[in-house]
Amino acid sequence: MVDTVPDTLNCAQVAQLLGIHPQIAQQMARQGRLPAHQPGGQRAWEFNPDEVLEWLMAHPAVSSDRADIERDR
């Protein structure tokens, strides 16, 4: 069975997808570092799953090996 993808995601859902705290997702949205929208002047952020996927593909995670190399410099 294939689950359907919702039209929008909230901060908690995006945070779970990215493996970060929901407040970090909200902060990244507010700073424009993560694609998000506040429809109708609402306080809550909404995320388009396609835009988030596109963002993820453009911002690959740093592997732990590379992080170790960068830290040791």
Secondary structure as the mmCIF struct_conf table of DSSP 4:
data_model
#
loop_
_struct_conf.conf_type_id
_struct_conf.id
_struct_conf.beg_label_comp_id
_struct_conf.beg_label_asym_id
_struct_conf.beg_label_seq_id
_struct_conf.end_label_comp_id
_struct_conf.end_label_asym_id
_struct_conf.end_label_seq_id
HELX_LH_PP_P HELX_LH_PP_P1 VAL A 2 PRO A 6
BEND BEND1 ASP A 7 ASP A 7
STRN STRN1 LEU A 9 LEU A 9
HELX_RH_AL_P HELX_RH_AL_P1 CYS A 11 LEU A 18
TURN_TY1_P TURN_TY1_P1 GLY A 19 GLY A 19
BEND BEND2 ILE A 20 ILE A 20
HELX_RH_AL_P HELX_RH_AL_P2 PRO A 22 ARG A 30
TURN_TY1_P TURN_TY1_P2 GLN A 31 GLY A 32
BEND BEND3 ARG A 33 LEU A 34
STRN STRN2 HIS A 37 HIS A 37
HELX_RH_3T_P HELX_RH_3T_P1 PRO A 39 GLY A 41
BEND BEND4 ARG A 43 ALA A 44
STRN STRN3 GLU A 46 PHE A 47
HELX_RH_AL_P HELX_RH_AL_P3 PRO A 49 ALA A 58
BEND BEND5 HIS A 59 HIS A 59
HELX_LH_PP_P HELX_LH_PP_P2 PRO A 60 SER A 63
HELX_RH_AL_P HELX_RH_AL_P4 SER A 64 ASP A 72
#
